Amino acid sequence: MAVSDTTIVVRSLFSRLFSTVVTAITVAVGVALVLVLLSMQSANADAFKRGTGNMHYLITRDAGELASVLNGIYFADVPNASIPFAEYEELRAAYPFAWAIPTVMGDSYRGLPVMGTTSDLFTQFVPAPNTAFEFASGEVFSDTFEIVVGAKTGLVMGDSISFTHGAPNSGSTEVHDEYAFRVVGVLETTATPFDRAIFCSLEAAWLVHAQDRRAVEGLSGIATPDDITDTDRQITGVYARLFTRGGGNAAPAALQAIFEQIRRGGRYTIALPADQIDNLLSIVGNINAVLVALAIAVLISSGITLMLALYNTMEQRRRQIAVLRVLGASRLRIFNLVLTESAALGLIGAAAGFVLSLILAQVVAAALFSATGVVVSPDIAPKSALLVISGAVLLAMVGGIIPAATAYRTSVVQNLKPQA
């Protein structure tokens, strides 16, 4: 009974199972790296653009515009300077803002950022296109000791917590256990950094800082809302939007004019969040290009590994090839069998790499969310996946040409001589 080429290839792969597995894993790693980097490239861009929402300006006293955006929206660190609340009120009255929402940061809870703000944040600010803040349960805080939490904080209605002084990643252990804040509202998911934030009233944030001030001044007892002074009434940022006709986007000229007026005084750092994120992505894009190039280099090296693996087995398989020739297999058929084997190795590795990329993408997204609060939804485009998998198979076939040519030239007479 004639044995089919497929059977011959399958038996050959299983007869060298260890070599087959190692070679396939090498291809899989290269394919997975390329696919993950490609998927994260587009997903990161989408993720960072979410969160800036419908604000036109972010006004702070941070050292730079990008730092202002990363700290004020993505909670990368605590803003390094504050604005007296009285100055904020003057600023709000001086310019044609539709709304100007004050924020104050400087505390955290188990690695989660705490933002002091007003109820306007939940009614005026839209954190992402077509994604307004909505409550999954409860309502906005109405008391100093009430808080609202994002969907990914792990907190639920009725939980009671105490804030820790300092940024989420500062390593601070100074817990303000003098005060307990109760969860009265849980937000729906927005797929923005706000999903892992805790929101309290401005008065709550000021109260905690008043307690710190009293400790420095050597005053005993626990601070109450009545102990808050103008010194304590500080904010770290303002989310602001200009008046626009019909709620649409402001004219670029108007945006730039107000931007220049506020910046000219030198008292504030004013950022256009969307523009700063575009600048950041242009920098990251160059790095991504380098990483993709490195991943492609890994994929090419897997092709070389495949070639070496097949070539090194040729010495052991010359007698088998000679037997096939005696049984009627032509040189061209032998060449095609080896080439098919290399393509099969490439396909197995590419398929495994695709599955591995799906897992790795989710792991990377989870790690990124845990570290930065940026919600990334990696999506491997079918077109990209098909292109990378096809490229891997083609590369494997190219790698198989030299072993196939070696098999093609195998001498029947020399390799069927009786062995000593």
ABEGO torsion letter per residue (X at the ends): XBBBAAAAAAAAAAABAAAAAAAAAAAAAAAAAAAAAAAAAAAAAAAAABGAEABABBBBABABAAAAAAAAAAGABBBABBBBAAAAAAAAAABBBABBBBBBBGBBBGGBBBBBBBAAAAAABBABBGBBBBBABEBBBABAABBBBBAAAGBBBGBBBBBBBEBAAAGBABBBAABBBBBABBBBBAGBAAAABBBBBAAAAAAAAAAAAAAAAGBBEBBBAAABBAAABBBABBBBBBBBBGGBBBBAAAAAAAAAAAAAAGABBBBBAAAAAAAAAAAAAAAAAAAAAAAAAAAAAAAAAAAAAAAAAAAAAAAAAAAAAAAGBBAAAAAAAAAAAAAAAAAAAAAAAAAAAAAAAAAAAAAAAAAAGBBBBBBBBAAAAAAAAAAAAAAAAAAAAAAAAAAAABBAAAAABBBX
